[in-house]
């Protein structure tokens, strides 16, 4: 049901925990080389109505720690691992497969969305590409005025257009033609190029705000 990819490595599938149909596990080698990890629904089946999943990572010696969540409205997410402070959560939901000090264990637990939202509210914003699993109408009323939650209709459309343009300009030069379609206008892009764009986009967003999106390319 779930898959994940570490930049520079092949896509891998999780396996269902034999002791519980709600838990999925996978081991990740060379844990201390990790910077980011992308976790996503494999497309085999959606979550049941009202459910999503929390995503945990066991670093050797630290136990399982919450890094984010998934839902039908957010079926994939990029989680930044290196240089972030991730709050520890109870390890009782998972059994460590430990033994190798350089192997991490990815744990995914299906839970009600309300429970997931409560857990994610304690995460630092920088730990995930986004901690919001479902749209929230209350976010704008509690915002100080500088957050995305305060952006209205036309502003939101304009911002989305600028982000899309930024992504297009960043990866367009890396498009490769599909076999047998040379010159036909069809092509593909390596996932790593999108990952690189996201890292640069996040860095600029944190240091410059959204103003850089209006600058000429």
C-alpha positions in Angstrom: 0.0 0.0 0.0 3.0 2.3 0.7 6.2 3.0 -1.1 9.1 5.3 -0.5 12.2 6.6 -2.2 15.5 8.0 -1.0 17.1 10.3 -3.6 19.6 8.4 -5.6 18.1 5.0 -4.8 15.4 2.8 -6.3 11.8 3.0 -5.1 11.0 0.5 -2.4 7.8 -1.0 -1.0 6.9 -1.4 2.6 5.6 -4.7 4.0 2.6 -5.2 6.3 3.4 -6.0 9.9 2.2 -9.6 10.4 1.0 -8.7 13.9 -1.3 -5.9 12.7 -2.9 -5.0 9.4 -2.6 -1.3 10.3 1.2 -1.3 10.4 3.7 -1.2 7.6 7.5 -1.5 7.9 10.6 -1.2 5.8 14.4 -1.1 6.5 16.6 1.6 5.0 20.3 1.0 4.7 23.0 3.7 5.3 20.7 5.7 7.5 23.3 8.3 8.3 23.6 9.3 4.6 19.9 10.2 4.5 18.9 13.9 3.9 15.3 13.5 2.6 12.9 10.7 2.1 9.7 10.7 0.0 6.8 8.5 1.2 3.6 7.9 -0.8 0.6 5.7 -1.3 1.5 3.2 -4.0 -1.9 3.6 -5.7 -3.2 0.1 -4.9 -5.9 1.4 -2.6 -6.9 4.6 -0.9 -7.3 5.1 2.8 -10.7 4.2 4.3 -12.9 7.2 4.8 -11.7 9.3 7.8 -8.4 7.6 8.0 -4.8 8.4 7.1 -1.4 7.4 8.3 1.4 8.6 10.6 5.0 8.1 9.3 7.7 7.2 11.8 11.4 6.6 11.5 13.5 4.6 13.9 17.1 5.9 14.1 19.4 3.4 15.9 19.5 4.2 19.5 16.7 6.7 19.4 13.5 4.6 18.9 10.7 5.5 16.5 10.1 9.2 16.0 7.2 10.8 14.2 8.2 12.6 11.0 4.8 13.3 9.3 1.6 11.9 7.9 -0.3 11.0 4.8 -4.0 11.0 3.8 -6.1 10.7 0.6 -5.8 14.5 0.3 -2.1 14.3 0.7 -1.0 10.9 -0.7 2.7 11.8 -0.8 5.2 13.9 1.1 8.9 14.8 1.3 10.3 14.6 4.8 13.6 16.4 5.6 15.6 14.3 8.1 19.1 15.8 8.4 19.5 18.8 10.6 15.9 18.8 12.0 14.7 18.3 15.5 12.1 15.6 15.5 10.1 15.0 18.8 10.1 11.4 20.0 6.9 9.4 20.2 6.0 6.2 22.0 7.7 3.1 20.5 4.9 0.8 21.7 3.3 0.7 18.2 6.3 -0.8 16.6 8.9 -3.5 17.4 12.4 -2.6 16.5 14.3 -4.8 14.1 17.6 -3.2 15.4 21.0 -4.9 15.3 22.7 -2.9 12.5 23.7 0.6 13.7 23.5 2.0 10.2 20.0 0.7 9.3 16.8 2.7 10.0 13.3 1.3 10.1 10.4 3.2 8.4 7.1 2.6 10.2 3.7 3.6 8.9 0.6 3.4 11.1 -2.9 3.8 9.8 -4.9 6.0 12.2 -8.0 8.2 12.3 -7.4 11.7 10.8 -8.3 13.4 14.0 -5.6 11.5 15.9 -3.1 12.2 13.2 -3.8 15.9 13.2 -3.3 16.1 16.9 0.1 14.4 16.6 1.3 16.5 13.7 0.4 19.7 15.5 3.4 19.1 17.7 5.9 18.7 14.8 8.2 21.6 13.9 7.1 23.0 10.4 10.5 22.3 8.9 10.3 18.5 9.4 8.0 17.9 6.5 7.0 19.5 3.2 3.6 20.1 4.8 2.0 18.8 8.0 -1.5 19.7 6.9 -3.4 16.6 5.8 -6.8 18.1 5.0 -7.8 21.7 4.2 -8.6 23.7 7.3 -11.0 26.7 7.1 -9.8 27.8 10.6 -6.2 28.3 9.7 -6.7 31.7 8.2 -8.5 33.0 11.3 -5.7 32.0 13.6 -3.0 33.3 11.4 -1.0 36.4 12.0 -1.6 37.5 8.4 1.8 36.4 7.0 0.9 32.7 6.4 -0.5 31.1 3.3 -3.7 30.5 5.1 -4.5 34.2 4.8 -4.2 34.3 1.0 -7.5 34.8 -0.8 -8.9 33.5 -4.1 -7.1 35.6 -6.7 -3.9 35.7 -4.6 -3.9 32.0 -4.2 -4.3 31.4 -7.9 -1.5 33.8 -8.7 0.8 32.2 -6.1 0.0 28.7 -7.5 0.8 30.0 -11.1 4.1 31.4 -9.9 5.1 28.2 -8.2 4.1 26.2 -11.3 6.2 28.5 -13.5 9.1 28.2 -11.2 9.0 24.4 -11.2 8.6 24.4 -15.0 11.5 26.7 -15.6 13.7 24.7 -13.2 13.2 21.2 -14.7 12.3 22.0 -18.4 15.9 21.7 -19.4 16.2 18.2 -18.0 13.3 16.6 -20.1 14.4 13.5 -21.9 12.5 12.1 -24.9 10.6 8.8 -24.4 11.9 5.9 -26.5 10.5 6.1 -30.0 9.1 9.7 -29.6 12.2 11.7 -30.5 10.9 15.0 -31.8 7.3 14.2 -30.9 7.1 16.5 -27.9 6.7 13.7 -25.3 9.3 13.2 -22.6 10.1 12.3 -19.0 12.0 13.9 -16.1 14.1 12.1 -13.5 12.6 12.3 -10.0 15.9 13.7 -8.6 15.4 16.9 -10.6 12.1 17.6 -8.9 13.7 16.8 -5.6 16.5 19.3 -6.3 13.9 21.9 -7.3 12.0 21.4 -4.1 15.2 21.7 -1.9 16.1 25.0 -3.7 12.5 26.2 -3.5 12.3 25.6 0.2 15.7 27.2 0.9 14.7 30.4 -1.0 11.3 30.5 0.6 12.8 30.4 4.0 15.5 33.0 3.3 13.7 35.3 0.8 10.0 34.7 1.3 7.7 34.4 -1.8 9.2 37.6 -3.4 11.8 35.6 -5.4 8.9 34.0 -7.4 8.2 37.4 -9.1 11.9 37.9 -10.1 12.8 37.4 -13.7 14.3 34.1 -14.5 
